[in-house]
Amino acid sequence: MSAKNIIRKILDKILGLKEIKDELHNINCRIEGNTVKVQGHWKLRTFNEHKLLLDSRSMVDATVLKEGDWECDSWQALKEIFGKAPYNSKIFLDVGAYFGLYAVKAFGTKDFSRIIAFEADKVNASQLRANLLLNDLLSEIEIYEMYVSDGSGQKSMAISSNWYLNRGMAGTKDHNAIKRSIVVSKAMDDVISESNQFLVMKVDVEGGELPVLNGARNLFAHNKVLLMIENISNAIEQREVLEELGFKLVLEVPKDCNWIWKNYD
């Protein structure tokens, strides 16, 4: 079987979505040494010791392809803090995982006994699964395909195909988004039952941060939590809720619009 057909077979099996399969229909591949070059806007890139399937049209993917990373300042700051934390068992929660960059980075540190990625958008979750497959991480990183909120039910979510130039915008509160999908929503407290653990949580959900926080109150109350959260919207409300929950601001990363908080001394 040719390299082209092997790649097509793998991606069709793991992605399984018409939106991506149509785009892969005319895929071209060539072998250069041990590297498979995928032509078109889907490209494979080696990232540290891992391989990533990336959409070269989408902003985050394109930045990784061009510059080799995304939000490196935020990750380095977060990594330095959790790396010094004196706890043997650490759990990483990636809320708004997109294609899995933070989850894969977390695995690469070897610091975490459990890594959980949450992604509600079907195409983004398929790309996430493809990246875990490429790196033999399907059994190492758990995936919850759901909208993390403050309760159980269903949500009408703006899907990633509204913004093919930045598919990370999936889930935004933009009510003008034409393409939407009904997705399962659950509170973190209804899914994760850990207690007396050290949790590192990254939250990037395009304006849906407050419901995520309110739906994790029990989790926060029973664990030591290091939290990195995007603050583009609802910054004042975020600060009020986090301070109410006993968090203290550790660091701001203005370049990436991220805050890092913790609820322990």
Backbone torsions as a table, in degrees:
resi	resn	phi	psi	omega
1	MET	NA	136.1	-178.2
2	SER	-69.9	159.4	177.2
3	ALA	-57.9	-38.0	-179.7
4	LYS	-60.0	-45.9	-178.1
5	ASN	-72.1	-32.8	177.4
6	ILE	-63.2	-48.2	-179.8
7	ILE	-61.8	-44.4	-178.5
8	ARG	-62.5	-41.2	-178.7
9	LYS	-65.5	-44.7	179.9
10	ILE	-62.3	-49.2	-175.9
11	LEU	-67.2	-39.6	177.4
12	ASP	-61.1	-40.5	-176.9
13	LYS	-68.5	-44.4	-175.2
14	ILE	-82.5	-32.9	-177.1
15	LEU	-83.0	-54.4	171.0
16	GLY	64.3	18.7	-177.6
17	LEU	-118.5	137.6	-178.4
18	LYS	-58.3	-38.6	-177.0
19	GLU	-58.2	-41.4	-178.8
20	ILE	-84.5	-38.7	-178.0
21	LYS	-62.4	-37.0	177.6
22	ASP	-63.2	-40.1	-179.6
23	GLU	-69.1	-29.1	-178.5
24	LEU	-86.4	-3.2	-172.4
25	HIS	-57.5	-41.5	-177.1
26	ASN	-103.6	28.3	-177.1
27	ILE	-62.6	141.9	175.8
28	ASN	-120.5	136.7	-179.8
29	CYS	-129.8	151.7	171.7
30	ARG	-142.9	152.8	-179.5
31	ILE	-100.6	127.4	172.6
32	GLU	-126.2	100.8	-174.2
33	GLY	64.7	-123.0	179.3
34	ASN	-100.7	13.6	-175.8
35	THR	-108.3	132.4	173.7
36	VAL	-95.4	119.7	177.0
37	LYS	-95.2	119.5	179.7
38	VAL	-100.2	119.0	-178.3
39	GLN	-87.4	159.6	-174.2
40	GLY	97.8	-166.5	-175.5
41	HIS	-84.8	-10.4	170.8
42	TRP	-89.0	123.8	-176.6
43	LYS	-134.3	148.9	175.2
44	LEU	-100.8	129.9	177.9
45	ARG	-130.9	141.0	173.3
46	THR	-81.8	125.9	-179.8
47	PHE	-122.9	111.1	-169.4
48	ASN	53.0	-123.3	179.6
49	GLU	-96.5	7.2	-176.3
50	HIS	-110.1	162.0	174.9
51	LYS	-110.7	140.7	180.0
52	LEU	-126.9	133.6	170.6
53	LEU	-87.9	119.3	-172.2
54	LEU	-127.5	146.8	177.9
55	ASP	-95.5	105.7	-172.3
56	SER	-66.6	-12.9	177.2
57	ARG	-80.5	-26.1	-171.2
58	SER	-88.3	138.6	-167.0
59	MET	-55.9	-50.0	-177.1
60	VAL	-64.3	-48.2	178.7
61	ASP	-58.2	-46.4	-177.5
62	ALA	-62.4	-35.9	178.4
63	THR	-67.0	-40.6	177.3
64	VAL	-64.4	-40.6	178.7
65	LEU	-63.4	-40.5	-175.1
66	LYS	-84.1	-45.4	-172.2
67	GLU	-106.2	-10.8	176.2
68	GLY	89.6	1.1	-179.2
69	ASP	-168.4	174.3	176.8
70	TRP	-145.9	133.3	-179.7
71	GLU	52.1	45.7	-177.0
72	CYS	-66.4	-33.4	178.9
73	ASP	-63.8	-43.8	179.1
74	SER	-63.1	-45.1	-178.3
75	TRP	-64.2	-43.1	-178.9
76	GLN	-64.0	-40.0	178.5
77	ALA	-64.7	-45.8	179.4
78	LEU	-63.1	-44.8	-178.1
79	LYS	-62.5	-40.2	179.6
80	GLU	-62.7	-39.0	-178.9
81	ILE	-71.2	-50.9	-177.8
82	PHE	-70.8	-25.0	178.0
83	GLY	-66.3	-27.0	-179.9
84	LYS	-93.2	-8.4	-177.8
85	ALA	-68.2	127.8	-173.2
86	PRO	-83.5	56.8	-179.2
87	TYR	-128.4	132.9	-177.9
88	ASN	-73.9	-37.1	-177.8
89	SER	-105.6	121.8	179.5
90	LYS	-130.7	143.3	-179.1
91	ILE	-123.6	135.1	-179.6
92	PHE	-109.9	127.4	178.3
93	LEU	-116.4	117.4	-178.5
94	ASP	-107.9	99.2	-176.0
95	VAL	-98.4	111.7	-169.6
96	GLY	88.8	57.5	-168.5
97	ALA	-75.7	-21.5	-176.4
98	TYR	53.9	-123.1	-175.8
99	PHE	-92.0	5.5	170.0
100	GLY	99.1	16.5	-175.7
101	LEU	-59.7	-49.3	-178.8
102	TYR	-67.2	-39.6	179.4
103	ALA	-63.1	-42.0	178.4
104	VAL	-67.0	-40.1	176.1
105	LYS	-61.2	-43.3	-180.0
106	ALA	-60.5	-42.4	178.2
107	PHE	-61.7	-38.9	-177.9
108	GLY	-63.8	-22.1	179.7
109	THR	-76.4	-21.3	-175.9
110	LYS	64.0	17.5	-177.8
111	ASP	-90.0	-14.8	-167.8
112	PHE	-111.7	134.4	177.2
113	SER	-83.1	-19.3	-179.7
114	ARG	-149.9	134.6	177.3
115	ILE	-128.5	128.0	-176.7
116	ILE	-127.9	127.3	-179.5
117	ALA	-112.7	132.6	178.7
118	PHE	-114.3	125.6	178.7
119	GLU	-149.6	123.6	-175.3
120	ALA	-91.8	-27.4	-176.1
121	ASP	-76.7	130.0	-173.5
122	LYS	-64.1	-43.1	-179.4
123	VAL	-68.2	-44.4	178.6
124	ASN	-62.8	-40.3	178.5
125	ALA	-65.6	-33.4	177.2
126	SER	-67.9	-41.1	176.1
127	GLN	-63.7	-40.1	176.0
128	LEU	-58.0	-48.6	179.9
129	ARG	-63.1	-38.8	178.6
130	ALA	-60.7	-41.3	-179.9
131	ASN	-68.8	-36.0	175.7
132	LEU	-67.8	-37.8	177.4
133	LEU	-62.4	-45.7	-178.1
134	LEU	-59.8	-27.0	-175.8
135	ASN	-111.2	14.7	-179.8
136	ASP	55.1	41.5	-176.8
137	LEU	-112.9	8.6	-178.8
138	LEU	-62.6	-27.5	178.0
139	SER	-94.5	-4.7	-177.3
140	GLU	-101.9	-30.3	-177.7
141	ILE	-120.0	122.0	179.2
142	GLU	-81.3	142.3	178.3
143	ILE	-119.4	128.6	170.5
144	TYR	-113.7	111.0	179.6
145	GLU	-88.6	87.2	-174.8
146	MET	-158.2	161.5	176.7
147	TYR	-92.5	113.6	-178.6
148	VAL	-78.6	122.5	-174.4
149	SER	-143.1	-154.5	-178.1
150	ASP	-106.2	12.5	178.7
151	GLY	-175.2	172.2	-179.2
152	SER	-91.0	144.9	179.3
153	GLY	158.7	-143.2	178.5
154	GLN	-133.5	150.5	179.0
155	LYS	-129.1	144.8	168.8
156	SER	-89.5	109.4	-172.3
157	MET	-112.0	136.4	172.3
158	ALA	-68.6	123.9	-174.0
159	ILE	-92.6	164.9	-169.8
160	SER	-64.2	-25.5	-177.3
161	SER	-69.6	-7.9	171.3
162	ASN	-67.5	-26.8	-174.3
163	TRP	-133.6	73.3	-177.1
164	TYR	-66.1	-17.7	176.9
165	LEU	-83.5	-8.6	174.6
166	ASN	-159.2	79.0	-175.9
167	ARG	-67.1	-11.8	174.3
168	GLY	-67.3	-8.5	178.1
169	MET	-77.5	-3.8	-179.9
170	ALA	-54.0	134.9	178.6
171	GLY	92.8	-3.1	-179.2
172	THR	-59.2	158.4	-179.5
173	LYS	-83.0	11.3	-180.0
174	ASP	-65.1	108.3	-177.3
175	HIS	-77.2	-6.5	177.5
176	ASN	-87.3	-6.7	178.9
177	ALA	-62.9	124.7	-173.9
178	ILE	-77.9	-44.7	-174.7
179	LYS	-88.7	121.3	-176.3
180	ARG	-135.8	162.8	179.1
181	SER	-144.5	145.7	175.2
182	ILE	-85.5	121.9	-176.4
183	VAL	-125.6	158.6	176.7
184	VAL	-73.9	133.9	175.3
185	SER	-120.6	142.3	178.1
186	LYS	-146.3	152.7	173.2
187	ALA	-80.7	147.4	178.0
188	MET	-57.1	-37.7	-179.9
189	ASP	-62.6	-23.0	179.6
190	ASP	-86.2	-8.5	-174.4
191	VAL	-115.9	-40.5	-176.1
192	ILE	-109.6	121.4	-175.8
193	SER	-112.5	22.0	-178.9
194	GLU	-65.8	149.5	173.9
195	SER	-146.8	153.2	-179.2
196	ASN	55.8	38.9	179.6
197	GLN	-119.9	166.5	171.8
198	PHE	-103.2	114.3	-176.6
199	LEU	-108.4	136.3	170.3
200	VAL	-112.9	119.7	-174.9
201	MET	-123.2	130.7	173.1
202	LYS	-112.9	127.4	-177.9
203	VAL	-123.2	118.9	177.7
204	ASP	-143.7	91.3	-171.4
205	VAL	-129.8	28.8	168.2
206	GLU	52.7	51.4	176.4
207	GLY	98.6	-6.6	-179.3
208	GLY	-98.9	24.3	-174.2
209	GLU	-67.1	-40.6	-176.2
210	LEU	-60.1	-47.4	176.1
211	PRO	-60.6	-35.0	177.0
212	VAL	-60.7	-46.6	-179.1
213	LEU	-64.0	-45.6	-177.8
214	ASN	-67.4	-27.8	179.2
215	GLY	-85.0	1.9	-178.9
216	ALA	-121.4	20.4	-175.4
217	ARG	-61.2	-41.1	179.5
218	ASN	-67.6	-40.9	178.2
219	LEU	-60.6	-44.5	179.4
220	PHE	-65.0	-37.7	-175.9
221	ALA	-68.7	-24.3	-173.3
222	HIS	-113.7	10.2	179.6
223	ASN	-142.8	157.5	169.3
224	LYS	-84.5	126.9	-170.5
225	VAL	-128.1	128.0	168.9
226	LEU	-105.8	118.9	-169.9
227	LEU	-121.5	127.5	169.4
228	MET	-112.0	125.1	-173.7
229	ILE	-136.5	137.2	177.7
230	GLU	-71.9	138.3	-174.8
231	ASN	-122.0	31.0	179.9
232	ILE	-65.1	-38.6	179.4
233	SER	-125.5	156.8	176.6
234	ASN	58.7	30.9	-175.7
235	ALA	-61.4	-44.1	-178.7
236	ILE	-64.1	-45.8	179.9
237	GLU	-65.6	-38.8	177.0
238	GLN	-58.1	-48.3	-178.6
239	ARG	-59.5	-43.8	-178.9
240	GLU	-62.1	-45.5	-178.8
241	VAL	-66.2	-44.1	-177.8
242	LEU	-65.8	-40.0	177.7
243	GLU	-67.2	-36.9	175.7
244	GLU	-61.6	-35.6	-178.6
245	LEU	-81.4	0.4	176.5
246	GLY	91.4	14.9	178.3
247	PHE	-86.3	150.6	174.2
248	LYS	-121.0	137.4	179.2
249	LEU	-72.0	125.3	-179.1
250	VAL	-96.6	-43.1	-171.2
251	LEU	-160.7	145.7	171.4
252	GLU	-111.1	140.4	174.3
253	VAL	-120.4	82.9	-172.8
254	PRO	-57.7	-35.5	-178.6
255	LYS	-57.1	-37.3	-176.7
256	ASP	-103.3	1.1	-177.5
257	CYS	57.4	42.4	179.3
258	ASN	-119.4	145.3	169.2
259	TRP	-111.7	148.2	171.7
260	ILE	-119.6	123.7	-177.4
261	TRP	-122.7	160.7	171.1
262	LYS	-145.9	154.1	-178.6
263	ASN	-114.4	22.3	-178.6
264	TYR	-135.6	163.7	179.8
265	ASP	-86.5	NA	NA
